[in-house]
């Protein structure tokens, strides 16, 4: 059965002044898979991801053209509120940014954004999303403690739980393990593999081994352009371009 496309990017260009950041990006991201956007630092990976939930709107100096379809909606030219677009996406950044409140309230915040305020329901859903992020057993007896009391790895999983609580169908993860120790990194990777049945996951990384471990689909970028894209097994076993081969050999970093 052919993969269903969740996000389709067509002729996307992004520049700041005379500097081109993204040049004619055309990619298709499959639904309910882990797509890794791979490439050396500074190649445009994070900017491409930010364009998918229109965080690029926060930088008025950026000039953006092209189309980004999520399902059938072109989010760059929609009349819908940008906040509604962003609610469809859970976001994990390089370093976790828990809210300056308790562990419980961090997750409840996401639920309240979605309009759920019933106390009993909140309690059940907070537990549910902490379970989803594999954090419940570690924090169930300290839910009133400040989120800042958690380890960095636990904070990242708390941010994942908060992101899931807004009922997204897409998870955007920008180098989510770069600040974590190896064990915490494995926890996040393991969660992504479990969650992809219900979510479309897009992961930005420059760690080849991580991409090889968890990617279903790979988009390889270099100097603001997509050089190659395709199923992960084909990408790693049969690269099509000399630039890709050099990157996989470690000659480009």
Secondary structure as UniProt FT lines:
FT   STRAND          5..16
FT   TURN            17..18
FT   STRAND          19..30
FT   TURN            31..32
FT   STRAND          34..38
FT   TURN            41..42
FT   HELIX           45..52
FT   TURN            53..54
FT   HELIX           55..58
FT   TURN            60..61
FT   STRAND          62..70
FT   TURN            71..72
FT   STRAND          73..74
FT   HELIX           75..77
FT   HELIX           82..87
FT   STRAND          89..92
FT   HELIX           103..113
FT   TURN            114..115
FT   HELIX           119..132
FT   TURN            133..134
FT   HELIX           136..139
FT   TURN            140..141
FT   TURN            143..144
FT   HELIX           147..149
FT   HELIX           152..164
FT   TURN            165..166
FT   STRAND          170..174
FT   TURN            176..179
FT   HELIX           182..195
FT   TURN            196..198
FT   STRAND          200..205
FT   HELIX           208..214
FT   STRAND          217..222
FT   TURN            223..224
FT   STRAND          225..231
FT   HELIX           232..237
FT   HELIX           242..249
//
